[in-house]
Amino acid sequence: MQKKCLEQSKAGKQEQSNLENMKNQMESILRDKEKSLEELETKLDDEDYMDSITDEAAAELKRKKKKLKQEGFDLQNQYMQTLQQTNYKSIQKITEIINKASEQVAKELMGTSQAIDVILNDEACTYFNPKLDISDKVVAKMNALFDAEAKEMGSPKGL
């Protein structure tokens, strides 16, 4: 249920989009750093160019190359940590919304022929009868909560 709610709800799609945008920005920064490093390595590999500059300038290029490599490595580590933290926070946020929507669906069905005593995640059980799956109702409730929050904030967040 959680995967379906993440993939099909507006909140889940927004979180996935935010994560993808962050990933693209970070990859762009890494590509720029890589390009600078490649340009510097091209100069260092060009014997004619290296013969035409002073020893101090050559040493400076080598220091710059080492510094760029370290910056790239540091950025990549920072990128991975940030991506993991953001992904964790997104999952936590979506899980909270799923829990809230599930509770509301269960309360709405209370006293009807479709009353629900318990709602489980897919990961929490090894098998369940597909007619017990209320994921679509939970996604609909999540979307209603999302729309209500967007309306309350006064900005169209809907996807």
N, C-alpha and C positions, 0 to 999 in steps of 0.2 A: 504494500500500500504506500509506504513512504516514497519509494522510487517513482511510482505513478503520480503521486501528489507533487513531487518535486518537478517532474518533467511536464506535467499538464497544467499546473496552477499558474496563475499570473505572477504570484509572489515567487514561485520557483523559477519561472522563466526570467523574471527580472534579476534574481540573484545569479543565475547562470550567465546572463548577459553582462552583469557587472563584473563577474569573475573573468569572463572572456575579454572584456575591455581592458581590465587591469593587466591581464596576461599579454595582450597585444602591445600595450604601452611599454611594459617591461622588456618585451622581446625587441621592440624598436630601439630602446636605449642600448640594449646589449649588441644589437646589429651595428649601431653607430660606433660603439667602442671597438668592436671587431674590425670595422672598416678602417678606423684610425690606426689600429695595430697593423693591419695588412699594408697600409700605405707606408708606415714606418719600416716594416720589414722589407718592403720592395726597395726602399732607399738603402737599407743596410746590406742588401744582397747585390746592389749595383756597384760593381768594382770601380767603374769609372767615376761614379758619384763619390764613393768613399775616398778615392785617391785625390779628389778635388777639394776636400774639406780638411780642416785642421784636425789634429789629434783630439783637441779639446771638444770640437764639434762632434766628432765621431763618438767620443765617450759620452757626451750629452745625449746623443741619439740612443745609445745603448741603455743609458739610465732611464730615458723616456720610455723605451720599449719595455723594460722591466716594470716600470711604474704602471704602464697601461695594462700589462698582463695581470698584475696584482689587482688593479682596479676592476678589471673584467671578472676575475675570480671572486672578488668581494661582492660585486654586483650580482653575480650569479647566485652566490650563497644567500644574499639578502633577498633576492627574487624568490628563491625556493621557500625561504622561511615566511615571507610575506604572503605568498600564494597559499601555503599550507594553513597559516593563521586565518586568512580570509575565507578559505574553503571551510574550515572548521566553524567559524562564526556564521557563515551562510547556512550550513547544515543545522547548526544549533537554532538559528532564527526560524528556519522552515519547520523544524521539528516542533518548536513552540506553537507555530501557527497551525500545524497539523493537529497537535493535541487540543488546541482551543476549538478548532473546527469539528474535530471528532466528538468532543464533549457536547457541542451544540447540536450536532446531528443526533447523537444518542438521546439527548433531552427532548428534541423535537419528535422523535419516534416513540418516546415513552408513552405507554398506554394505548398504542396502536398494535395492529397485528404484526407489525415489523419491528417491535420493540427490541432493543439491543442491550444485552447484559454486559458485554465486554467487546472491546475493539483491540485487535492485535496487529502488530507489524508483520510483514511477510517473514522477517528474520526471526520472529518469536515463535513460529510454529512450522512444523514440517509439512503439513497438509491442511487444507480447509476446502470446504465445498465452495466452488466459485459463486454460487448464488448467495453466499454470505458476504461476498466482497462489496463493501460500501464505498470503495475508493472514489467512484464518480460523485457520490453525494458529498464526500469530504472535500473533493476538489471544487465542487460548486460552492460549498460553504466558504472555502478558502478564498475563492474569487470574490464572493460577496463581501468578506471581511477586507480584502485588498481594496476593492472598489470603495467601500465605506471609508477606509483610512485615507485613500487618495482624495476623496471628496472632502473629508474633514480637513485635510492639509491644504486643499484648494489648488492642487496641482494634478494634472492628468498623468498618473503613473501607469495606467493600464496598457497592456500589450495587446 
